[in-house]
Amino acid sequence: MKQIYQITGMTCGGCSATVTTRLSRLDGVNQVEVDLEKAQATIQMELPVSLDVLRSALPEKYNILEQAEHGDKTPPSIGEKTKLQQLRPLFLIFLYLGVSVFLLNYKEGNMQAAMLDFMGLFFVVFSFFKFLDLKGFPESFRMYDPLAKAIPLYGHVYPFLELALGLMFLMRYTINVALGATIVLLGITTIGVTMTLLNKEQIQCACLGTALKLPMTEATFIENAIMLVMALVLIVQNI
């Protein structure tokens, strides 16, 4: 018999793999298929397995809810949103950042100051969302960042690095150091994002932490590329 359940708490490919492995170990379960985008698990079982047993098999981060549908029907889910709909929070944040930077600098018309303010606000805002789930962020981040994969501790300190860089840009403190660090950090992440896109892997982007479940798309690459270009332009101007 086949049952479909809703799973909460999954943010990346690693999460779906964990849920699949844990549920597959249960007695009476023949096969488990997890759909990360739809936040669902389709379980083939010999005999009915209670929700309590299913829940006990999963770490506290995840929860399995009542059956969404029986049989082979696929229930509707938020996973069927278009990319533009899913990325709406990201676009809104960039819009707010752009408007804020314009209001701060339109009188002086100083492009260099505007870029520094944008980069500073970018890092501060994006670090805020990562701080909302400091435990869940590293697990999602290491799914595509090469350095976080090699050194798990890096994923735990990354939000603090972003916050520090944001403050350095806004306070105009050792700008060249901040620019160099930005190129290194975002350069590493961009390599991982590029490889994920080329491999056509479907994972959650951790750019806004785990509070907002954004898919890894070309927009993530563009977001990093904009910051890298700004950092390079500012370094050239300061030479």
Secondary structure, 3 states (H helix, E strand, C coil): CEEEEEEECCCCHHHHHHHHHHHHCCCCEEEEEEECCCCEEEEEECCCCCHHHHHHHCCCCCEEEEEEEECCCCCCCHHHCCHHHHCHHHHHHHHHHHHHHHHHHCCCCCHHHHHHHHHHHHHHHHHHHHHCCCCCHHHHHCCCCHHHHHCHHHHHHHHHHHHHHHHHHHHCCCHHHHHHHHHHHHHHHHHHHHHHHHCCCCCEECCCCCCCCEECCHHHHHHHHHHHHHHHHHHHHHC
